[in-house]
Amino acid sequence: MVSLGDASRSVKVCVLILASLQIGLTAGIVMGWPAFQRLLIDNNVYSNLCTEGQAPCNAQVLQMNSIYDAGIFANTGSPVLTGVILDRFGPKRTNIISSILFIAGCAVLSCALKFGMNIYAVGYGLLGFSGPGIYVSLFHLCNLVPEYQGSVLSGFSGIFTISSFVFNLFEIVLSRGLFSLSLMSLFLVFAVCLSPLLLIGWFIWPHAPIGAQTPETEPLLANVNDEYHDLSSGKHHLSTLPLVEQVRSPLFWLMTLWILAGSFPGVFFSGTVDVMFVGDQKYLSTLFNYIWALGFVCVPLLGLVIDKTGMHVALIITTTIMLSFCTLAIFATQSPILAILCFVCASVGTVFHWGCFYSYIGKTFGFVSMGKIVGINSLFVAASTLLQYPLLWLTFNKFSGNFAIPSIFVLCGASPILILPIYYTRWHYKRVFHLSRLRWKYMYYEPPVQSSHGNYPGASTVSQSPTHDPHRSQIYMPQGRTSPLLINDSDDA
């Protein structure tokens, strides 16, 4: 049987389309919570918590928010376990296990709707947990087309955001009465439609990652010579160090603070947007789902910024967009124009935020320990999502439903996102200055010249000339150096 790596171009394209379809239907489905919450309200879920004729009410929304918390906690925290499964069992088994759990989540939600069982959080948690497993198990397929590897990875990241639109499709089908389906039966139909993808994957997904490299052969990003090192710590480049040393570095903890402070605003806003805009502004919560899903169109722009201008510029742009989003969220309910601007910043900022996160890890820490570093950060992000429920409770019970006050808290909590761009930009220009000095030093270095006086004890065997020959085409290396200096100013790490 011909492996995927040796398959024809058309077969590889079909495989990538199949992978994109699976990611687009499953990976980030829990981020479509506003539409799913409306579906639950329409099906009178937890309506017994409200007085007659007053649904939806605050008590009902708070109880539903526990469902969202379960799903988003599982979605952000699952990479810790998914990474272990992927390393131990390979991408094929990881994909199959995650797909089965996703279908099981659909079945649990269907049973909850059918029999009125309070297991919505379990079903939504299974959807959240299995999505990233499906997503990361297909990452290696970018190696099918090495010349377009970056584009494929960017495309997968964008398609991840499209999956949040699935519940909007559910809403359209149910509101128009298509096929005369209920929400309970629609989950079963969705599970049945996903089954062929599971079966096809069983036969075509490879057991081992395509183009996988072991730690012994993994190329290091910048270990080219003794003087090219991490200027922030005075040690060799972080990609050459063991995991323990990487975790102890300032660049790791600043990155952790950056992803932690920047991820919670999107989690809180997407979880509360449906109760934030009520009455005449109800249409804005639906509009948010469409704008959020369209964030994938910005993925190529992010890749262009990182490749052409550097990671430090991408961090500055992303941080600016995220802080603009947090600021606009304070005034979003005051004007539809401000709300739409807030939605755009939330969509673009979230795509840029996570895209920069993965690119930063690859450029700074390399790929050998990438899964472990992502897992460690996922623990912090998952823990932060648990703050969403108490903040919503305070909004309803202490702030009289005024979302401007918790939005100010969120903005204050997101302010540490500024630290990493400042530190990294300073590090970048410090490194550029260092490399410029090295280039100048080696360009004007005169090689040893054999003395014409012969080679006898006490005789001078070399003469150093300060004069540089402008016609010299070769750059000579200092003593002890065996390879020329490799400098790539576009590579920030």
C-alpha positions, 0 to 999 in steps of 0.5 A: 500500500502506497503511503500518503507521503508517496501518493499523487498530488491529487490524492494529497489535496483530497486528504487535506480537504478531508482534514479541513472538513473534519476540523471545520465541523468539530474542532472549535464548535464550543466557541459557538456558545451564543447560538447554542444558548439560544437553542437551549432557551428555545427548548425550555432548558432550565426554564423551571428556574424562572417564574412563569412567563419570564424566561429567560431569566438570570437564574436560567442563564447562570445555570446554562453558563455552567454548561459553557464553563464545562465546554470551554474548560475542556477545550482549553485544558484538553491539550495537556492529555491530548499531547500525551495520547498523541506522543504515545499512540500516534495521530491516527489513534488520537484522531479516532479516539477524539472522533468517538468522544465527539460523537458520544458528546452529540449522543449525550446532548441528544439524550439530555434533550429527549429525557430532560436529564441534567447532563448537558455539561457532560455532553458539551464538555465532551465536544470541547475535549475532543475538538483539539484532539482532532485538530492537533492529530491532523497538524502533521498533514501539512508535510504532504505539501512542504512548499505550502506548509505554512499556508496549510497550517494557517488554513487549519487555524482559520478553519478552526474558527469556522467550526464555531458557526455549526450551531448557527447552522443548527439554528437556521435549520430549526428556525426554517423548519427544514426536514421537520427536525427537533434539536434532539434529532438534529444532534443525532443526524449530525453524529451520523453525518460525522461517522463516515469521516471517522470510518474514512479516517480509520483507513487513510490516516497514517499511524505515524506523523508524516515527515516526523523528526526525532529529537536527535534530528530536529533542526535547531532554530538558531544554534549556528555558533557560540556567539549567537545566543539568547541575549535575554539570559546570556545562554545559548538559544532556548531551542537548544536547552532542555525543557526545564531550562526553557520553562525557567526562562523569562521568555516562557513566563512572559509568554504564559502571562501574555496568552493568559491575559489575552485569552480570558476577554474572548472567553468572557465576551463570547460566553455573555454576548447573548445576554449582553445584547437584549431587546432591540439589540438582540440581533447584535448577538447573532451578528457576533457569531457571523463576524467571529467565524469570519476571523479566519480570513485574517490568517494569511495576513498574520503569516505575512506580518510574521514572515515579513516584519518579524514576531515583535511587530506581530506581538505589538499589532496583536496586543493593540487589537486585543486591548482595543477589543477590551476597551470597546467592550466597555461601551459596546452596549451603548452603540451598534457601531461600537459593538460591531467594531468590538466584534471585529477586534474580538474576531481578528484579535483572537485569531492573531493571539493564538496564531502568534502564540504557536508561532512564538513557541516554534521560533523561540523554543523550537519544536522538540518540546512544543507539545509540552510547552503548549500543554503547560500553558493550556493548564493556566488558560483552562484555570482562567476560564473558571473565573467566567462564572463568578464574574457573570454572577457578580454582574447579575447580582451586584452590578444590576446587569451592567456589563460595563463594570465587569468589562473594566475588570477584564480590561485591567486583567488584560493589561499585563499583555503589554509586558511581552511585546515591550520585553520582546521588542527590546530583546529583538533590537538588542539581538539585531545590534549584536548581529550587526556587530558580528557582521562588521567584525567578520567582514573586516577580519584579516586572515592569518598570513604566512610570514616570508621570514620562514618558520623557525622558533621565535619568528613571527608567523602571522601579520595582522593588517587592519586594511580591508580589501573591498574586493575580497569575496570571502569572509574569513572566520576567527580561530576555532570557527569551522563554519561561516556566520549564518545571519537571518534578520527576519528570524526573530529567535 
